[in-house]
């Protein structure tokens, strides 16, 4: 069951529900009964200007429905600012969360759960732009603003927008197994399943903030040439700036130091190679610009919380010899469950 409200973010709803609706049991039946429930009667107007139709409102949900509920989800969006002050909605979430096997928020849906007191004493994440506000307003919640998704007991929270799809894949992996999740990721052209501990911030995202054309060219060079000499002296020379000015301007434009940007760019490259090739860890480390594999390993543990080997094992792309997308999933699975 996904709870939506006015000014929700449409991808926070459609993304996870589309992923979950694709999962099949071994006998070909849908693994999840997906339902959209609205806070108020009528169409749910999203920030995109498109309206979604909910089958029921939260007032129509009965105690029997909640007793049978497997996973309760709440969407994010600009409307979360009003929703977190809506006592009627918060009361519904408290009531519905108690019997639910899992409680999930997408993006800023986490602030609504926090407003209901459901995340007190727990770890959670949200969209990076809202993390400082969430941390300040809800000091009883440990906000991990650098995670794609966080699981604490039966509570799952995700970062912004597409991270909700990553979380949905993680739910499927827990219920149906890794092969099922990889198959669905492949079907949706999600070439990489990101682990929950992966940073919301990649080198490419940091580069998008850059307005200085000289630094923009340097960022592009770093991303495209991870094996090059990417020391501050070399990069400053490429930008035709003094080392001191370069380091200061780079941090102002990207929000991170040149060394941090380089490490993230190399990490991105290593992730792609681990997920899409059978190269040895030494070869991946060399190609990504880390040099020694131990240096790459330390970077993975620092940013992702997993070793390169573990990353490859869990989050590589589905191979060509994976089960064709028109076949049912053969893993052992839960009984058909309601979301």
Secondary structure in CASP SS format (residue, H / E / C, confidence):
PFRMAT SS
TARGET T0000
AUTHOR 0000-0000-0000
METHOD secondary structure of the structure
MODEL  1
X C 1.00
X E 1.00
X E 1.00
X E 1.00
X C 1.00
X C 1.00
X C 1.00
X E 1.00
X C 1.00
X H 1.00
X H 1.00
X H 1.00
X H 1.00
X H 1.00
X H 1.00
X H 1.00
X H 1.00
X H 1.00
X H 1.00
X H 1.00
X H 1.00
X H 1.00
X C 1.00
X E 1.00
X C 1.00
X C 1.00
X C 1.00
X C 1.00
X C 1.00
X E 1.00
X C 1.00
X E 1.00
X E 1.00
X C 1.00
X C 1.00
X E 1.00
X E 1.00
X E 1.00
X C 1.00
X C 1.00
X C 1.00
X C 1.00
X C 1.00
X E 1.00
X E 1.00
X E 1.00
X C 1.00
X C 1.00
X C 1.00
X C 1.00
X E 1.00
X E 1.00
X C 1.00
X C 1.00
X C 1.00
X E 1.00
X E 1.00
X H 1.00
X H 1.00
X H 1.00
X C 1.00
X C 1.00
X H 1.00
X H 1.00
X H 1.00
X H 1.00
X H 1.00
X C 1.00
X E 1.00
X C 1.00
X E 1.00
X E 1.00
X E 1.00
X E 1.00
X C 1.00
X C 1.00
X C 1.00
X C 1.00
X C 1.00
X H 1.00
X H 1.00
X H 1.00
X H 1.00
X C 1.00
X C 1.00
X C 1.00
X H 1.00
X H 1.00
X H 1.00
X H 1.00
X H 1.00
X H 1.00
X H 1.00
X H 1.00
X H 1.00
X H 1.00
X H 1.00
X H 1.00
X H 1.00
X C 1.00
X C 1.00
X E 1.00
X E 1.00
X E 1.00
X E 1.00
X C 1.00
X C 1.00
X C 1.00
X H 1.00
X H 1.00
X H 1.00
X H 1.00
X H 1.00
X H 1.00
X H 1.00
X C 1.00
X C 1.00
X C 1.00
X C 1.00
X C 1.00
X C 1.00
X C 1.00
X E 1.00
X E 1.00
X C 1.00
X C 1.00
X C 1.00
X H 1.00
X H 1.00
X H 1.00
X H 1.00
X H 1.00
X H 1.00
X H 1.00
X H 1.00
X H 1.00
X H 1.00
X C 1.00
X C 1.00
X C 1.00
X C 1.00
X E 1.00
X E 1.00
X C 1.00
X C 1.00
X C 1.00
X C 1.00
X C 1.00
X E 1.00
X E 1.00
X E 1.00
X E 1.00
X C 1.00
X C 1.00
X E 1.00
X E 1.00
X E 1.00
X E 1.00
X C 1.00
X C 1.00
X C 1.00
X C 1.00
X H 1.00
X H 1.00
X H 1.00
X H 1.00
X H 1.00
X H 1.00
X H 1.00
X H 1.00
X H 1.00
X H 1.00
X H 1.00
X H 1.00
X H 1.00
X H 1.00
X C 1.00
X H 1.00
X H 1.00
X H 1.00
X H 1.00
X H 1.00
X H 1.00
X H 1.00
X H 1.00
X H 1.00
X H 1.00
X C 1.00
X C 1.00
X C 1.00
X C 1.00
X C 1.00
X C 1.00
X C 1.00
X C 1.00
X C 1.00
X C 1.00
X C 1.00
X C 1.00
X C 1.00
X C 1.00
X C 1.00
X H 1.00
X H 1.00
X H 1.00
X H 1.00
X H 1.00
X C 1.00
X C 1.00
X C 1.00
X C 1.00
X C 1.00
X H 1.00
X H 1.00
X H 1.00
X H 1.00
X H 1.00
X H 1.00
X H 1.00
X H 1.00
X H 1.00
X H 1.00
X H 1.00
X H 1.00
X C 1.00
X C 1.00
X C 1.00
X C 1.00
X C 1.00
X C 1.00
X C 1.00
X H 1.00
X H 1.00
X H 1.00
X H 1.00
X H 1.00
X H 1.00
X H 1.00
X C 1.00
X C 1.00
X C 1.00
X C 1.00
X H 1.00
X H 1.00
X H 1.00
X H 1.00
X H 1.00
X H 1.00
X H 1.00
X H 1.00
X H 1.00
X H 1.00
X H 1.00
X H 1.00
X C 1.00
X C 1.00
X C 1.00
X H 1.00
X H 1.00
X H 1.00
X H 1.00
X H 1.00
X H 1.00
X H 1.00
X H 1.00
X H 1.00
X H 1.00
X H 1.00
X H 1.00
X H 1.00
X H 1.00
X H 1.00
X H 1.00
X H 1.00
X H 1.00
X H 1.00
X C 1.00
X C 1.00
X C 1.00
X C 1.00
X H 1.00
X H 1.00
X H 1.00
X H 1.00
X H 1.00
X H 1.00
X H 1.00
X C 1.00
X C 1.00
X C 1.00
X C 1.00
X C 1.00
X H 1.00
X H 1.00
X H 1.00
X H 1.00
X H 1.00
X H 1.00
X H 1.00
X H 1.00
X H 1.00
X H 1.00
X H 1.00
X C 1.00
X C 1.00
X C 1.00
X C 1.00
X H 1.00
X H 1.00
X H 1.00
X H 1.00
X H 1.00
X H 1.00
X H 1.00
X H 1.00
X C 1.00
X C 1.00
X C 1.00
X C 1.00
X C 1.00
X C 1.00
X C 1.00
X C 1.00
X C 1.00
X C 1.00
X C 1.00
X C 1.00
X C 1.00
X C 1.00
X C 1.00
X C 1.00
X C 1.00
X C 1.00
X C 1.00
X C 1.00
X C 1.00
X E 1.00
X E 1.00
X C 1.00
END
